[in-house]
Structure formats: C-alpha cells, structure tokens
Amino acid sequence: MHVIDAHHHLWDLDVRDQGWITGPELAPLRRSFTLRDYEAEARSAGIAASVLVQTVAVAEETPEFLSLAADSALIGAVVGWTDLTSPGIGDALAHLRGLPGGEFLRGIRHQVQSEPDPEWLTRPEVLRGLRAVAAAGLVYDVLVQSHQLPAAIRAAAAVPELTFVLDHLGKPPISSHTVEPWSAGLRRFAALPNTVGKLSGLVTEADWKAWSVDDLRPYAETALEAFGPDRLMFGSDWPVCTLAARCTDVVAYTRALTAALDETEQAAVWSGTAGRVYGVTMPDRRVP
C-alpha cells in the first residue's frame, strides 16, 4: 500500500535558528534535519511521497521549501507560511506561486498554538486572510492546542469555502489519559464539511518514555469516528516524533491503530485523503 506522509519538517540550523526549540527536553531536536536525513527515514518506513510543512513564521522559509520540492523525488506538496493578517496576502500568495517550485505550494499554516489570544483565528483580519488562502486554491493547516479548538471551529464555519486541516488532531491530552473536553471539540470541528484531520503527532502528546499503542488508541478511535477514514490522513511529524519514537515506530503504531479498517478505508488514511487534499500524485514521485 502506498504511503503519503502528510506531515514532516526539515530545518538547517546553519541557515536559520528554530526559536521554538528551547529547554532540555527539546535538546535532541537542536540540530539540523535535512532532506537527505528524511529520505533515509522515508525509505525505512515505506513512505513514497510527503508533505513538507513550515516550522517558523518567517517569509524566507517557504521559498526554500518550494525549491527543495522542485528538486525532490519525494516531496509532493509544501505547506508554507505567509502573514495571514497582511492586507497584501493575496499578492504574497501569488508571488509564492510564481517562484521556482511554486506549483508545490498547496497550503498555509501559522503557529496558532503559540498565540496568547485563544480567539486569534476569529480575528477579522485573520478571517480575511483565510478567505484569501481559499481564493488562491490552497488549504489551511490548523495548528492549535485543544483549548483553542472552539476558535478553530468558528473560523472553519466562517470560511466554508476553505478546507481546514487539523494538525495532530488538535493535540489531545494523551499524557493525562483524559479525553474531554478535547473529544467534544474534535467532534464539533469534524462535523463541519470543510474539515479534515491528521493522524499525526500523537506520540509526543503521550509520555515520551513510557507510551504504548493503548495510550493512543482512544484518541485515534475518536478521530476515526468523527472524521471517517476519507477525511483522515497519516502524518509522521518527523523529526519532532523522534523525541518519543522513530519514524518507523510511528508507521507501526498507526498500522496497529487502523488495523480494523478495511482495505479501502486504510488506503484513504495512508494515501487517499492526503493525495486529494494536497494534490500529491502517486506513484510517480517516489523515494529515489
């Protein structure tokens, strides 16, 4: 079965700092993770194509990622960054689409999880920016913590023409083994027809040293019930996942979590949903 990794990152600390990598717990991430590194991980994990996702809110990163995609046999789409609050966002998106590799730009993301205002996504200037993303034919990746899900729900309802992709299932509180109010929020988000979810980032919301598949199962099952396989996609969240698991481990536990699905449903989670949402073609763009 073809596998599209709908969520991974790259960074080169010789080019740019990653200001979010702070403290001793994140110290293992304070090194460069290159496309060559990821290609090796992808081969081991059976990944045939990928979606490269932005890591920092700076304008220079997205053109770099687009250039990488243009020269890569693995990267099939890029989720980049631009200032959603800028009155000139339409021109900024058109500029990105005109760059080398601009045809690989399929989505925009902002680190809403770091915004102190829990209603940031519903600000008028942000909603205007989201409408511009939709007008450009792109999708929007939603990176929020569980307490920010209500604003994400309101934003998705306010911009029905835009597909909202929920990264990491809205970061459920796995380490505390609780499901509410996250579950109720996820179900409300998934009830909107213009939303999809990423089965990604779960292991780093669990106990990094003592997680088990059973710890993750209630959250994956909630997502499968809420979105259905046709609106859910696999993502490794490499290299962030390496805080708790290797990329091959993430693939293995996702296979365990989706084992009860039939062949058609599994194909949707592993490649169909990501291929449809991000326009990633299979199987022509493979790991070399």
QUIBELMO-V74549 format. One record per residue. N is the residue number from 1. RES is the residue in one letter. PHI is phi as a letter, one per 40 degrees, with the letter a starting at -180 (none if undefined). PSI is psi in whole degrees, -180 to 180 (NA if undefined). Layout:
BEGIN
N RES PHI PSI
N RES PHI PSI
END
This chain:
BEGIN
1 M none 131
2 H c 144
3 V b 125
4 I b 124
5 D c 106
6 A c 5
7 H a 104
8 H a 167
9 H b 164
10 L a 148
11 W a 152
12 D b 109
13 L c -14
14 D c -20
15 V c -42
16 R a 139
17 D c 155
18 Q b 92
19 G c -18
20 W c -12
21 I c 91
22 T b 154
23 G g 161
24 P c -30
25 E c -34
26 L c 4
27 A d -37
28 P c -19
29 L c -7
30 R c 64
31 R a 171
32 S c 141
33 F b 108
34 T c 170
35 L c -38
36 R c -41
37 D d -46
38 Y c -38
39 E d -39
40 A c -42
41 E c -42
42 A c -42
43 R d -47
44 S c -34
45 A c -3
46 G g 27
47 I c 129
48 A b -20
49 A a 161
50 S a 165
51 V b 117
52 L c 126
53 V b 140
54 Q d 157
55 T b -26
56 V b 153
57 A c 67
58 V b 145
59 A c -27
60 E c -25
61 E c -44
62 T c -45
63 P d -36
64 E c -43
65 F c -39
66 L c -40
67 S c -41
68 L d -45
69 A c -38
70 A c -29
71 D b 3
72 S b 141
73 A c -1
74 L b -45
75 I c 119
76 G b -12
77 A a 156
78 V b 133
79 V b 110
80 G b -166
81 W b 142
82 T a 163
83 D c 107
84 L c -24
85 T c -5
86 S c 134
87 P c -21
88 G c 24
89 I c -35
90 G c -45
91 D c -38
92 A c -42
93 L c -40
94 A c -38
95 H c -45
96 L c -41
97 R c -24
98 G c -4
99 L c 164
100 P d 126
101 G g 5
102 G c -23
103 E c -14
104 F c -7
105 L c 115
106 R b -9
107 G a 169
108 I b 146
109 R a 149
110 H b 145
111 Q c 73
112 V c -28
113 Q d -23
114 S c -4
115 E c 128
116 P c -25
117 D c 113
118 P c -14
119 E b 17
120 W d -42
121 L c -18
122 T b 5
123 R c 144
124 P d -40
125 E c -31
126 V c -44
127 L c -38
128 R c -43
129 G c -39
130 L c -36
131 R c -34
132 A c -37
133 V c -44
134 A c -43
135 A c -28
136 A c -1
137 G g 23
138 L b 170
139 V b 170
140 Y b 122
141 D c 126
142 V c 112
143 L b 98
144 V b 160
145 Q c 165
146 S d -33
147 H c -11
148 Q c 0
149 L d -39
150 P d -40
151 A c -37
152 A c -38
153 I c -46
154 R c -38
155 A c -43
156 A c -36
157 A c -32
158 A c -22
159 V b 71
160 P c -17
161 E c -6
162 L b 136
163 T c 124
164 F b 123
165 V b 115
166 L c 109
167 D c 138
168 H f 28
169 L f 28
170 G g 23
171 K f 69
172 P c 155
173 P c 65
174 I c -39
175 S c -25
176 S c -3
177 H f 33
178 T b 152
179 V b -21
180 E b 147
181 P c 5
182 W d -47
183 S d -44
184 A c -41
185 G c -42
186 L c -42
187 R c -38
188 R c -41
189 F c -47
190 A c -21
191 A c -18
192 L c 136
193 P c -16
194 N b 29
195 T b 148
196 V b 169
197 G b 157
198 K b 123
199 L c 78
200 S a 162
201 G g 12
202 L c -41
203 V c -29
204 T c -4
205 E c -8
206 A c -176
207 D c 115
208 W d -31
209 K c -16
210 A b 30
211 W c 159
212 S a 163
213 V d -37
214 D c -29
215 D c -36
216 L c -24
217 R d -46
218 P d -32
219 Y c -40
220 A c -41
221 E c -38
222 T c -44
223 A c -41
224 L c -39
225 E c -39
226 A c -48
227 F c -36
228 G g 154
229 P d -31
230 D c -10
231 R b 27
232 L b 142
233 M b 150
234 F c 139
235 G a 139
236 S c -30
237 D f 33
238 W c 142
239 P c 4
240 V d -35
241 C d -24
242 T c -10
243 L c -26
244 A b -22
245 A a 154
246 R c 163
247 C d -40
248 T c -34
249 D c -40
250 V c -43
251 V c -43
252 A c -45
253 Y c -29
254 T c -36
255 R c -41
256 A c -39
257 L c -22
258 T b 12
259 A c -28
260 A c -9
261 L c 152
262 D c 177
263 E c -41
264 T c -42
265 E c -40
266 Q c -40
267 A c -35
268 A c -48
269 V c -42
270 W c -25
271 S a -34
272 G c -47
273 T c -47
274 A c -40
275 G c -41
276 R c -47
277 V c -41
278 Y b 0
279 G g 32
280 V c 123
281 T c 146
282 M b 147
283 P b 19
284 D c -37
285 R c 94
286 R b 166
287 V c 128
288 P c NA
END
